[in-house]
Amino acid sequence: MVKPENNSIVIFGASGDLTKRKLLPALYHLYVNELLPEDFSILGASKTAFTDDSFREKVTNDLIKSEGISQQQAEEFCQHLYYISMDMTDADSYVAFKERLEILSEKHNTVGNAIYYMATPPSLYASISTNLAKHKLNKDRNGWKRLIVEKPFGYDLKSANELDEHLHTCFRERQVYRIDHYLGKETVQNLLVFRFSNGFFEPLWNRSFIDYVEITAAESLGVEERGGYYDHSGAVRDMLQNHLLQVLALVAMEPPAVINADAMRNEVVKVIQSLRPLEEQDLKENLVLGQYTKSVVNGEELPGYRSEKDVDEDSRTPTYVGMKMMIDNWRWNGVPFYIRTGKRMPERLTEIVVHFKKTPHPVFGQNAPENKLILRIQPNESIQMDFGLKKPGAGFTAQQVSMSFNYNSLEENNLLTAYERLLLDCMKGDATLFARSDAVKACWEYVQPILDYKKEVKSLFGYKCGTWGPNRADEMLEKDGREWRFSSEEVLIK
């Protein structure tokens, strides 16, 4: 694999949880697998009063604890690690920051190439980008400059447009990398190869052969320590607007003319713009907003959402969203996409289930096995096909069997995690798996009616911790003669 050019990686918010849990472990794994540049520097920036040595000591201890490595291994990586304490909202602080970056560029021969990762609250995005531009740290003249923006990309359509306009006053669109870690998962990327490199799947991937598609993103945990954030976000903003719409677009997109960032993202935008706008009747009949309630799971009493720390006791924030979506284009006209996501469900999983139409001649009866294609994104990435075969014994009774492939079965299992893949892509200047401005806007335009409707809803559908969501979500499919792969009656408690 060709290594990226030497560069400096700046992490704004370096003392935060995202940096500790995701970014530095990802960079460490890239380092030990020899995927990082020949030389590089990582500059942490935050208000916390660390020095280079104290920050390295902290990161060394964190890596030893989380990755199970030796102190020598951690310290070797940390020799590339530096720190500057600064107020990211104060323009004057960027004078010393710029000087430090120039020193590191010379020391590590990064020739001015820099990635700015905003691992901060969204409220700081405008200040950081403004101050970088003010000190000409956004200019590509002396090495390339790239800005990684973490979700959420705005709070609603209005704030998303405002953020987008502001970022474009400071950086060009080609410099902005909006990161969605879901798109960095191996199975999500393999969905494209699976579809477009196999001649026997793509001809079936349309309204003539597919009955419906379901996409589930379930989490077994509650809001944990994020109650304050989540109560102002909820499942619509936290999962539906970004992760699930992006996954849906990859399932439904047309084959790109070539495999590059522009061609791929053009097709993604076309799908999102083809989503049938949500009318009032759709919101009433084909949208289910739920909130988990207390329950006993595996002998443990779990609190309801409104009893969680930092959550309003009268909160109407949904922790579950289930909905029916339609795509108005030639390929998918009439094929419903059922999407759901929720917290405190039986297990953590994200999967796509493609339900194929039944055979037109029911020679084996109405209970003939259904043909399904199940693409598991997490955990244990896998692809499974369900189809019918003869049941052993007399007669011609058909039964459903499965054929599956699990990524863990590969002899050389060197799968990159989502953050590892996306960080590496950004270093190489490959924006294929990053959200583009027009796609973000199209997602918010589609979701905004849900946000407006949510303000008017007087109540939510409750579901007990450890179940697959409200019964109303099952009823939504039942009236169409369909069902979820896991329904609320099929509680899988492990």
Secondary structure, 3 states (H helix, E strand, C coil): CCCCCCEEEEEECCCCHHHHHHHHHHHHHHHHCCCCCCCEEEEEEECCCCCHHHHHHHHHHHHHHHHCCCHHHHHHHHCCEEEEECCCCCCCHHHHHHHHHHHHHHHCCCCCCEEEEECCCHHHHHHHHHHHHHCCCCCCCCCCEEEEEECCCCCCHHHHHHHHHHHHHHCCHHHEEEECHHHHCHHHHHHHHHHHCCCCCHHHCCCCCEEEEEEEEECCCCCCCCHHHHCCCHHHHHHHHHHHHHHHHHHHCCCCCCCCHHHHHHHHHHHHHHECCCCHHHHHHCEEEEEEECEEECCEEECCHHHCCCCCCCCCCCCEEEEEEEECCCCCCCCEEEEEEECCCCCCEEEEEEEECCCCCCCCCCCCCCCEEEEEEECCCEEEEEEEEECCCCCCCEEEEEEEEEHHHCCCCCCCCHHHHHHHHHHHCCCCCCECHHHHHHHHHHHHHHHHHHHHCCCCEEEECCCCCCHHHHHHHHCCCCCCCCCCCCCCCC
